[in-house]
Structures are given as C-alpha cells and as structure tokens.
C-alpha cells in the first residue's frame, strides 16, 4: 500500500547562501525555505512571518511574531504562499515547486494525516473502532522519521486531538536526555522555536517558565546509544512503556480517540541481508507491544516489502488488520554527522541544567558522601558477575564510585536502592544529576541537580550514553 501523491517530480532549489543581513524571502504555494542555524551560534537566525501562512513541521507560525532558531537544521513550509523576514547567521535556500502538489513528500504527509484524522473522528463519534490509529514510523537514518512523527503530532493537535507520542530511539531523547525512551500526551501547542521542534527538554517540566504549555513525559533509561548495545533491555523497556501507553489509551477518552504515534531507531539497510532482518524483528516487537495498526516506512521499498510479508494476515489484539504503507522522504532531509549529533547532545545536557537564552535555570551544586550513594551500572564482559554461559546476565551491579564518573550524567530512578535489580532497571526515571567532581581523599562526590534536597535512598544508574564531554561548572 502507498499513500496517494507518490511522484517523481524533482524540486528546483535556489543556490544555498550564507548571510546575516536582514532580507525578505517569498514562498509560493507548496515551497519551502530550508535553513541551517549554526550549532555554535548564540544569536541564531530570527524569522518573522509578514503575511500568508507558514509552518514548521506542522506547527503554524503567527503573523508578525519574531521567532529565533538556534542549532537546528529545519525548514518552513507554506501551503498558500507567504513572505518571511529573515535576519541572522544561517545557510539557507528555497526549494521551489511549480505547484503545491509537486511537493510530493508534503502531499503524502497531508494525505496520511487526513487518513488518520478520519479514523479519529470515527472513534470520537463511536461509529467505528475501539481506539484511534496507532502508528509506527520506521526507516533508515537521515530519512526524516522524527520530523514526520513531529509533523503528525502537530497536525493532530491543531485539529484538537491529543495523541500519545512515544520515542523508542535511545540515540535522541523525547522531552528528555539522550539515552532514554519516553512517551507523553501531546494535547496543546508545540514550541516552534525549540531546536527539537517541540520534542526537546525545554518542552518538559522544569523550575523555570515556559513559553508554551509543557508536556509531562514518562521516561525510561536505556543508557546506550544503539539498540544493538543491549537488545534484550531495549525490548524489556519498550514492553514496559507500551503497557503504560495501553493503559493511557484505555482510560483517557481524548487519548483513546487520538491514538498513538511511535518513533523508532534507525534501521541499518547495509551489511548482511541489508541489515533488515534483525530490524524487522525489532519493529515486530514494537508493533505487537503497542498494538500498532499502521506502519509507515520511509524511503525503503525493501523494508516495506519485508514488513508487508511479516504482517500479512496478522491482526492486532483489537482485531484490526495491520497496514504497511510507504512514504517518500523529502529531498531536503538534512543529514547530521557525528560532530553535529555530539554537539547537539552536549547542548541538550547543558539546557537541562542551565536552560537557554529564553529560560535561565539555576541548578543546585550539592555534595554527598560515598556511603550515601547507591550507583548501579550494567554488567559487562569485564564484570565478576558476567557469566558467558548464561544467556541472560544480571540486570545491574553496584558501581564503585571513582573519578571516572566525573562529567557523566546519572539517572535518578523511581526505585529504592534495596529493591530487586530488575525492578530498579525497569523503573521510570525521576530526573538526572551531573557529576562535577569526585574527591577520593574526602570520599565525597559533587554534583549538579535541577532541584534541591537529598537523594535519599533512590537508586542511580550510570549508563554509557550520553558520553561525558565537559565540566558543566566550567
């Protein structure tokens, strides 16, 4: 199955340029202004919509309001045409289309949204289905998966829906740190200026003010960058989150009718068998746990075909057919290299503790004795608890506090240190602390925390992602 609107029309792009001068940009219907705001810039690029309509990943811009974008690669799209006033440091160009329907990717996104909205309306009226659509988006790296998820979420909220959005990709966080898997109900305006387009930590609760209503995420700590680093743990946490999401869809009418959109880790299409076979198993696990009934594949006929065969004749727990459909990726998808991803992760951690230009936070600098801490870490091949003959290793082991912990972030779990290790590992995350210094002579650890007070007997987990990179205290 394919979404209507599939085509092979190539957009015409004006030459990319880098400039800081104030200028106006005119977009005809269906065109996009694509830009990169440097990640090291503090002033970013400012944009004002002078007239017409424009949106960023489904979230509409208001006329005559000034928006500031920093450390982001993104686009502003217009269905009906607009004039933008732009000022600041950025590399940009206009993707030109002769008419709106020539922008195939956006037409397909719109058609997909319309199809999902029809399902939501049927559920709201009580004329069809027990729940709204449960959508899983998958594809290779740099295909625009998260952008599509964000767009579907924004378009749904603009229609008054309150979908649950879930992120199963630990490489990036949803309303949380990298290394996590999380979900939240999106029932109101998304922060268009957020570098993550409304999916960043600035859109989650904090001790500071927020420009838009915040979302309260349910967060689980994976602690690795890739699923392959601990596939069994990933499955366990995905199942744990799915159980909470299913309860939400059953108990909250607004979420039940709006449904769910799930973002997934990138599929490696290279290597033996294209790397797809293992990915199908991973995706099938998510489909089963989240009772997915619509699977959207970005830009991979091979993956689409394998998933169609995998789910042929299969039904959800609600008795629905599982539909697999393909969507072309936008030709303007911005590729982010490792340097960009690393810098972005650093910025997210700094923003979590200190805020940003629009919201200043003041974390607490605290000190604690070794004996008051209970830090755990994953059991690896060098551990005395590792048994190569055992298929399943212990969930965690106590970590010895040492200077090696300096500059790492630790997850504060909603579990007590004396609870079973499996309980600690699968518990939700309450928040994070950043280790600033470890004094072996005094046996004390100095750390940053977004809130004051003692840690008590809460268990902390020391993961492998995000990696340490700087001292937040300078």
C-alpha positions in Angstrom: 0.0 0.0 0.0 1.2 3.5 -0.8 0.0 6.9 0.2 -1.6 8.9 -2.7 0.6 11.6 -4.0 3.6 9.5 -4.9 5.6 11.0 -7.7 9.0 11.6 -9.2 9.0 15.4 -9.6 12.3 17.0 -8.6 12.1 20.4 -6.9 14.2 23.3 -8.2 16.4 24.8 -5.4 17.9 28.2 -5.5 21.6 28.2 -4.6 22.4 27.9 -0.9 23.8 31.0 0.6 25.2 32.2 4.0 24.3 35.7 5.1 23.4 37.7 8.2 21.8 40.7 6.6 18.0 41.3 7.0 16.1 40.2 4.0 12.7 39.0 2.8 12.0 35.6 1.3 8.9 35.0 -0.8 7.5 31.4 -0.9 4.9 30.5 -3.4 2.3 27.8 -2.5 4.0 24.5 -1.8 7.5 25.9 -1.5 9.9 25.5 1.5 12.6 27.7 3.0 15.3 25.3 4.2 18.0 26.6 6.6 20.7 25.6 9.0 21.3 27.7 12.1 24.9 27.1 13.2 25.1 25.0 16.4 27.8 27.2 17.9 25.8 30.5 17.3 24.2 32.0 20.4 22.1 34.6 18.5 20.8 32.2 15.8 18.5 33.3 13.0 15.3 35.4 13.5 12.3 34.9 11.3 9.1 36.9 11.1 6.1 35.9 9.0 4.9 39.2 7.3 1.9 37.7 5.6 0.5 34.4 4.3 0.8 31.1 6.1 3.9 29.1 7.1 4.6 26.2 9.4 7.5 24.3 10.9 6.8 20.5 10.9 3.1 21.1 11.2 3.2 23.9 13.8 1.9 27.2 12.4 3.8 30.4 12.8 1.9 33.5 13.9 1.9 36.6 11.7 4.2 39.4 12.9 5.7 37.5 15.7 9.5 37.1 15.7 10.9 33.6 16.1 14.5 32.7 16.9 16.1 29.5 15.7 19.4 28.1 17.1 21.5 25.0 16.4 18.9 23.4 14.1 18.6 22.2 10.5 15.0 22.7 9.5 12.5 24.2 7.1 9.5 26.5 6.9 6.8 25.3 4.5 3.8 27.2 3.1 0.7 25.7 1.6 -0.7 29.1 0.4 2.4 31.2 0.0 4.0 33.8 2.3 6.6 36.4 2.8 9.2 35.9 5.5 11.6 38.5 7.0 14.9 36.8 8.0 17.9 38.1 9.8 21.0 36.3 11.3 23.6 33.8 10.6 22.4 30.8 8.6 22.9 28.8 5.5 19.7 28.6 3.5 17.9 28.2 0.2 14.4 28.0 -1.2 13.1 24.7 -2.5 10.9 25.7 -5.4 7.9 23.8 -6.8 5.7 24.8 -9.7 2.6 24.0 -7.7 1.8 22.6 -4.3 1.1 19.0 -5.5 4.6 18.9 -6.9 5.9 18.8 -3.3 5.3 15.1 -3.1 6.5 14.5 0.4 4.3 17.2 1.9 1.3 16.0 -0.1 1.9 12.4 1.2 2.2 13.7 4.8 -1.0 15.7 4.4 -2.8 12.7 3.0 -1.5 10.4 5.7 -2.7 13.0 8.4 -6.2 13.1 6.7 -6.5 9.3 6.8 -5.5 9.2 10.4 -7.9 12.1 11.3 -10.7 10.2 9.6 -10.1 7.2 11.9 -10.0 9.5 14.9 -13.4 11.1 14.0 -15.0 7.7 13.6 -13.8 6.7 17.1 -14.9 10.0 18.6 -18.4 9.6 17.1 -18.5 6.0 18.3 -19.2 4.7 14.9 -16.1 2.6 14.3 -13.1 1.0 16.2 -12.3 0.9 19.8 -9.3 3.2 19.6 -7.8 5.8 17.3 -4.9 4.9 14.9 -1.7 3.6 16.4 1.1 4.5 14.0 4.7 3.3 14.0 7.2 5.3 11.8 10.4 3.5 10.7 13.2 3.8 8.2 16.9 4.3 7.8 19.0 7.1 9.4 18.5 10.6 7.8 15.2 9.8 6.2 13.1 12.3 8.3 11.5 9.8 10.7 11.3 12.1 13.7 10.3 15.0 11.5 7.3 13.0 10.2 6.4 12.0 13.8 6.6 15.6 14.9 4.5 16.7 11.9 1.8 14.2 12.5 1.7 15.2 16.2 1.5 18.9 15.4 -1.3 18.4 12.8 -3.3 16.3 15.2 -3.1 18.8 18.0 -4.1 21.6 15.6 -7.3 19.6 15.0 -8.0 19.3 18.7 -6.7 15.8 19.1 -4.4 14.7 22.0 -2.3 11.8 20.7 0.3 9.9 22.7 3.8 10.3 21.2 6.4 7.6 22.0 10.1 7.5 21.2 11.9 4.2 21.1 15.2 5.6 19.7 17.7 6.0 22.6 20.1 7.9 20.4 17.9 11.0 21.0 15.5 11.9 23.7 11.9 12.9 23.5 11.3 15.6 26.2 14.3 14.1 27.9 18.0 13.3 27.8 19.7 11.2 25.1 19.9 7.6 26.2 16.2 7.5 27.2 13.0 6.1 25.8 9.9 8.1 26.6 6.2 8.9 25.9 3.8 11.8 26.5 0.4 13.1 25.6 0.6 16.0 23.2 -2.6 17.9 23.6 -1.5 21.5 23.0 0.7 23.9 21.1 4.3 22.7 20.3 7.3 25.0 20.8 8.2 26.0 17.2 11.5 27.6 18.4 12.7 24.6 20.2 15.8 23.2 18.3 14.0 19.8 18.5 10.7 21.4 17.3 8.8 20.8 20.5 10.4 17.4 21.3 13.2 18.9 23.4 13.8 19.2 27.1 12.6 22.8 27.1 9.1 21.5 26.5 9.2 19.3 29.6 8.6 20.4 33.2 11.3 22.5 34.9 11.8 25.0 37.7 11.7 27.9 35.1 9.0 29.5 33.0 7.9 28.1 29.6 6.7 29.9 26.5 4.2 27.1 25.7 2.4 24.5 27.9 4.8 21.8 28.9 4.3 18.0 28.4 5.0 15.6 31.2 6.8 12.5 29.8 7.1 9.0 31.2 10.8 8.3 30.8 12.8 5.0 30.9 16.6 5.0 31.0 18.3 2.7 28.4 21.8 4.2 28.8 23.2 3.2 25.4 23.2 4.9 22.0 22.2 1.9 19.9 19.6 -0.8 20.4 22.2 -3.4 19.4 24.2 -2.5 22.6 21.6 -4.3 24.7 18.7 -5.5 22.6 17.1 -7.5 25.4 16.9 -4.5 27.7 15.5 -2.4 24.9 12.7 -5.0 24.4 12.0 -5.0 28.1 11.8 -1.2 28.4 9.7 -1.0 25.2 7.3 -3.5 26.6 7.2 -1.7 30.0 6.4 1.6 28.3 3.9 0.0 26.0 1.9 -1.3 29.0 1.7 2.2 30.4 0.7 3.6 27.0 -2.1 1.0 26.5 -3.5 1.9 29.9 -3.5 5.6 28.9 -5.3 4.8 25.6 -7.9 2.7 27.5 -8.5 5.2 30.4 -8.3 8.6 28.8 -11.0 9.3 26.2 -9.1 12.1 24.4 -6.0 9.8 24.0 -8.2 6.8 23.1 -9.7 8.6 20.1 -6.5 10.4 19.1 -4.3 7.3 19.2 -0.5 6.9 19.2 2.5 7.8 17.0 5.8 5.9 17.7 9.2 6.9 16.6 11.7 4.1 16.2 15.5 3.6 16.0 17.1 3.9 12.5 17.2 0.7 10.5 20.6 -0.2 9.1 20.0 -1.1 5.5 23.6 -2.2 4.9 25.5 -5.3 5.8 24.3 -9.0 5.6 20.8 -9.2 4.2 20.8 -5.4 4.1 20.6 -5.4 7.9 16.9 -5.5 7.5 16.1 -8.9 9.0 17.1 -8.0 12.6 15.3 -4.7 12.2 12.1 -6.5 11.2 12.2 -8.5 14.5 12.8 -5.3 16.5 9.9 -3.5 14.8 7.6 -6.5 15.1 8.2 -6.4 18.8 7.2 -2.8 19.0 4.2 -3.4 16.7 3.0 -6.2 19.0 3.6 -4.4 22.3 2.0 -1.1 21.2 -0.9 -2.8 19.3 0.2 -0.9 16.2 -2.3 -1.0 13.3 -0.5 1.4 10.8 3.2 1.0 9.9 4.8 3.8 7.9 8.0 3.1 6.1 10.2 6.0 5.0 12.1 5.6 1.7 12.8 1.8 1.7 11.0 -0.5 -0.6 13.0 -3.4 0.7 11.9 -2.8 4.3 8.4 -2.0 3.3 8.1 -5.4 1.4 9.6 -7.3 4.3 7.2 -5.8 6.8 4.2 -6.4 4.5 5.2 -10.1 4.3 5.8 -10.2 8.1 2.3 -8.8 9.0 0.3 -10.3 6.1 -2.8 -11.8 7.6 -1.9 -10.7 11.1 -4.3 -8.9 13.4 -3.9 -6.6 16.3 -5.2 -7.5 19.8 -8.2 -5.4 18.8 -8.8 -7.5 15.7 -7.6 -4.9 13.2 -5.6 -5.5 10.1 -2.0 -4.2 10.2 -1.5 -1.8 7.3 2.0 -1.2 6.0 2.5 1.9 3.7 5.4 3.7 2.2 6.2 7.4 2.2 8.9 9.1 0.2 11.4 11.0 2.2 11.8 14.7 1.5 14.7 15.6 -0.8 15.5 18.3 1.8 16.2 15.9 4.7 19.3 17.3 6.4 22.0 14.8 7.2 23.6 15.2 10.6 27.1 14.0 11.0 28.6 12.6 14.3 30.0 16.0 15.1 26.6 17.6 14.9 24.9 14.8 16.9 27.6 15.1 19.6 27.3 18.9 19.9 23.6 18.6 20.0 23.7 16.1 22.8 26.1 18.4 24.7 23.6 21.3 24.2 20.7 19.2 25.5 22.5 18.3 28.7 23.5 21.9 29.3 20.0 23.1 28.6 18.6 20.5 31.0 20.5 22.0 33.9 21.0 25.7 32.9 18.2 26.4 30.4 18.7 28.5 27.3 18.5 32.1 26.1 14.8 32.3 26.8 14.7 30.4 30.0 17.5 30.6 32.6 17.7 27.8 35.1 19.9 27.7 38.2 20.8 24.2 39.2 21.9 23.3 42.8 25.5 22.4 43.4 25.5 19.7 46.1 28.0 17.4 47.8 27.3 13.9 49.1 29.3 11.2 50.9 30.1 8.0 49.1 28.2 6.0 51.7 25.0 7.9 51.0 25.0 6.9 47.3 23.8 3.8 45.6 25.0 3.9 42.0 24.5 0.9 39.7 25.8 0.1 36.2 25.2 -2.6 33.5 27.0 -5.9 33.8 29.7 -6.0 31.1 32.1 -8.7 30.0 34.8 -7.5 32.4 32.5 -7.8 35.5 32.9 -10.5 38.1 29.1 -11.1 37.7 29.3 -11.8 34.0 28.8 -15.5 33.0 29.4 -16.2 29.3 27.5 -19.4 29.6 24.3 -17.7 30.8 22.0 -16.3 28.1 20.7 -13.6 30.5 23.1 -11.6 32.6 22.2 -9.8 35.9 20.3 -6.6 35.3 22.8 -4.4 37.2 25.7 -4.4 39.6 26.9 -1.8 42.1 29.3 0.7 40.7 32.4 1.7 42.5 32.5 5.5 42.9 35.6 6.8 41.3 37.0 9.9 39.4 36.0 8.1 36.2 32.4 9.3 37.0 33.3 12.9 36.6 31.3 14.8 33.9 28.9 11.9 33.5 25.1 12.2 34.0 23.4 9.7 36.3 19.8 8.7 36.0 17.8 9.0 39.3 15.4 6.1 39.3 12.0 6.0 40.8 13.1 3.0 42.8 14.9 2.4 46.1 18.4 1.0 46.3 17.3 -2.1 48.2 14.7 -3.2 45.6 15.4 -6.1 43.2 17.8 -5.2 40.4 15.2 -5.9 37.7 12.8 -3.5 39.5 15.5 -0.8 39.6 16.5 -1.3 35.9 12.9 -1.1 34.6 11.7 1.7 36.9 10.8 5.1 35.4 13.3 8.0 35.6 12.7 10.8 38.1 15.4 13.0 36.7 19.2 13.4 36.2 22.2 14.7 38.1 25.6 15.6 36.6 28.7 14.6 38.4 31.0 17.6 38.7 33.8 16.2 40.8 34.9 13.1 42.8 37.2 13.6 45.8 38.7 10.3 46.6 40.6 11.6 49.7 37.4 13.0 51.3 35.2 10.3 49.8 32.7 12.9 48.6 31.0 13.5 45.2 30.0 16.9 44.0 27.0 17.1 41.6 24.5 19.3 39.9 20.8 18.8 40.4 17.8 20.7 38.9 16.2 20.5 42.3 17.5 20.8 45.9 17.2 18.3 48.7 18.7 14.9 49.4 18.7 12.0 47.0 17.7 9.7 49.9 17.9 6.0 49.1 17.0 6.4 45.4 18.9 4.2 43.1 21.1 5.9 40.4 22.2 4.3 37.2 25.5 5.1 35.4 25.0 4.4 31.7 27.2 4.6 28.6 25.2 7.3 26.7 25.3 10.2 26.6 29.1 10.2 27.0 30.9 12.7 29.2 32.3 15.7 27.3 32.7 18.8 29.6 32.6 20.1 33.1 29.3 21.9 33.4 30.8 24.1 36.2 33.5 25.3 33.8 
